[in-house]
């Protein structure tokens, strides 16, 4: 039992007519129902229904309609259901309604203030949420900037090393070559006179030989830079070096949405070698792989694998799903061979030199269905030549 | 004692011994005498800047560079024509040298004919 009502739970939103109308309708319904129940000898039926009506009106209609409902209920009770009761009894009955009305008023007020607080809290939370979102955006931007500068660092290190190497090579060798050209020209000049001077020509030719020998010395000296004495080498944990290199290049890889994977055999024995040089080799091969995958569609995966090889060697391979080896695959280790428009062409050449100076081998192979793999061995004992 | 004719002597300043002898040999083959110096300082203390008809100098040298030498000679009001030859020839350097009065600026390895032409022009032969 109870009154039926279909209006929404927003006393302020509904129009006044509906709210006050609610008082009338609910009390009327209470009276009607009570009348029905009277046949069942339930004199308190109206009181019960009336209280429900009052409650509903307060809750859904508001304080003022609630008061109207109380008044109507009291009147209806007085004149319809208990017309003959004494004054005291009537007052008592009215009091019941009044007290109940007070309770309802307090309840609805509590509900309203709760709603206000909820609204405020929600606004606060929304604001905090927005601020958080801004912070996250800032954080993401800062991370991106960090990644970019890390990549730049890796790139600059690589370029500087290669650039410096190339520049110093070029400059050093240029001198004796320029001298050789001059001396050879001089020799020709002595020989193409009407009266060739053989002695002078011979001297000039001898100078050419000396110049070329100087050039050759320089090359030998530079090559020997890659060979170090045993004493300067240290124990290198290859897996730890690979992990370090993966971390260093992670931002560069992420930038090109390349996944990096390490398949490292645990507990590989350390090898004796030059850590800086080996890192250079790793960086060169891994950067090459990243470059090869930059613009491909489909999987972009760089996998570095370490495992024991034959004969107490370590075998490290770098596999990618990039554009693969160029058609002149056998030339890629030559000096000055490059497929990049800004490449120095020295990377693989130098990497192979470093690996060979450690007593290992570096080679390339296809990585079907698409991509290349570069592998190198590092013997546990350094350089059998020493 | 005959005073060395200003017109016919070329001074060569280069720290690279191979280049010095190559240039001297080349000049000898066209009948031009030359004197070589391993450093710019040596050249300045020799007094040859007032007697030689032309100066061929490298730019990058340990100690005083070719451009610094040029500045010093300009400061002394020495009018000797300078031909620069260098392994590092960038455009900026070239402009700087030419603006400061150099006759020619060549990159190594240079074309011997061009160098000889410049020398001939400088010596007015």
Interface residues (C-beta under 8 A of the other chain):
Chain A: X171 X174 X175 X176 X177 X178 X179 X180 X181 X182 X183 X185 X186 X189 X190 X200 X203 X204 X207 X210 X211 X214
Chain B: X16 X18 X19 X21 X22 X23 X25 X26 X28 X29 X30 X87 X88 X108 X109 X110 X112
